[in-house]
Amino acid sequence: MALAAALAGCGDRPPAVPTLNWYVFAEPSGAYAEAARRCSEGSGGDYRVVMQPLPADADRQREQLVRRLAAGDDAIDIIGMDVIWTPEFAAAGWLLPWPEDLARRAREGRIGATVDSARWDGRLWGAPFTTNIQLLWYRSDRVQDPPATWEAMIDEAERIGEKGRIQVQGARYEGLTVLFVSLLASAGGAVLTDDGQAPALPDGPTRRALAVMRRLARSPATGPGLATAREDQTRLAFQAGGSSFMVNYTYVWPSARADAPELARHMAWARWPAVEPERPSRVAIGGINLGVGAFSRHPDLALRAAACIAGADNQRIAAERGGLPPTTAALYDEPAVRATFPFADLLRATLRDAVQRPRTPLYNDVSLAISRTLHPMSAIEPERDLARLRDAVGRALRSQGLM
Amino acid sequence: MIDRRDPAEERLGWLLCLPSVMAMLLVTGYPILYAVWLSLFRYDLRFPDQRAFVGLANYASVLTSELWWESLFNTLIITLGSVALELVLGMLLALVMHRVLFLRRTVRASVLVPYAIITVVAALAWKFAFDPVTGFVDPWFGVERAWLAERWSAFLVIILTEVWKTTPFMALLLLAGLTLVPQDLLDAARVDGANAVQRFFRVTLPLMKNAVLVALLFRTLDAFRLFDTVFVQTRGAQGTETVSIVGYHTLVTRLNLGLGAAVSVLIFACVVAIAVLFVRGFGASFTTEEHR
């Protein structure tokens, strides 16, 4: 049978089912592959989605995609886009804007910040699929009440002493930008002006954010490993048991339950710490939006397939199987999703207050400017670095200099 | 050597090498000129509409960047460190290969093994060796240290990788130089009462000066363009970026063709400067006849 089908496919007529290539990071649980399979089957033979795995590291994903897109690769149909790529890809003309009817469907019921992450220049360039945001994780056997602010957390950690360590991402990479953007937004500031054309970095909030970073890096609660710590190093360090606090994404929860079940029983969660006591924290949002490549040979099918993959059913699978938080708000009320995320309400509330990383086609340069200027955190001098940061971000926005 | 050639023969010579000259111009001349041309434009693949002629502005932008000077400094550290070590070790290896009486072919072949290994593989092997979790270096020295997480220790690992990998090449070039030293001169020096050290520094070394300079030139040019080892081991973090890594990031990550081309042209200019320094400054020569 299969042979007959294959032979039929090689006949005079072109193959009946168009293939859509979905470039996305190699999601390890198979939840994305399952979504691709379900949509292909559900299309009634209109299309077949084939996953093209991208590297695990976000920088290398982007590197491969931009190289192909800049060359007008017509084999890219659907793109699993990191939220920070939207302005860059859209402004470069590498994406198709979503037509209004599909865009309405993509916005429907979704958490506002996830839709904002797919928007640029008044249009929607992707369907929000899965999202991601950091929470505060702490040891309930050592800490009574989770600290509300960074200052309080550092005090508490120093009080606990040797086992009071705080795990934060301080390596020179995107994670450091996420930390700074979140601290700055929590202090009431922003990196760019509203039009995205110039650095904002208001005096007060920027100084506050930098002061928190400096105090954190110089506190005995963080070690020399801070300058090279990424998400996974901090996760492993927390699982090793010598730490009491960590800011990290939700994947650390299933991971701790699987790898360190003893420790997971004492692992609790809370809102990412605030900078000012009266102002709730605002954390930088992550996640994957599904865009359609501008050079795709099957743009209409690709839009349809992207909308299908990003649908609520597939988000549910991604949540249950892959531990990836959904973008559709109502899913957080479903028992199955709540079983995966016992912190579902906290997660949804954090997402609703989320902040976008700087919205500019030059985001990659701006992010490099931030992480380079502020690394290592222990060397931050708030007064001096406020000026350096403004200068570096300004140069990045003008495409000047090297990074 | 033939000093004067028959003009017809000379013409034939040029004709015979014309195809390869054309091929070289096509594959090297064209990209170089195109890079120079691109470096005069503001040209970012993300903003193709904003392409504009900007003259030397890209060069000004690169040369006023802290990062360019930092990476140039890094490149020079790695180049000087690795080439100096390679020269000493390569000379020792060359002497061993020259003098060895038994298993000569085995010795010469085994010395070449590191050079035959792909750079990326070698870089990964050294990275794993110095890894605090999987590596064997830390237990050997009884330390606990993330070598590649700090600037100077990362330089050390990078330099050692380079030295391990290319010393055989250096040794081979030096061995060729050693074979040029006539044995009767050494014997005469010995009769005159020169000891081994004196014979090496007064007779052998001056006679193989050209071989040494050519070996140094090749390796310096190579080391200056270092990319793969650094890319694999640190990706340029911890302040270990070389100029080639900076060029790669500008071109491939930022898609800024104008600025990236300016970096490439500047690297090219540095390489030319090194070559000129060796040929003019130290009198390196690719023929041995002139000094006879």
Interface residues (C-beta under 8 A of the other chain):
Chain A: D59 R62 E63 V66 R67 A70 E88 A91 A92 G93 A171 R172 Y173 G225 A227 T228 P361 L362 N364 D365 S399 Q400 G401 L402 M403
Chain B: R42 D44 L45 R46 F47 P48 S61 V62 T64 S65 L67 W68 A146 A149 A237 Q238 V246 H249 T250 V252 T253 R254 L255 N256 L259 V263
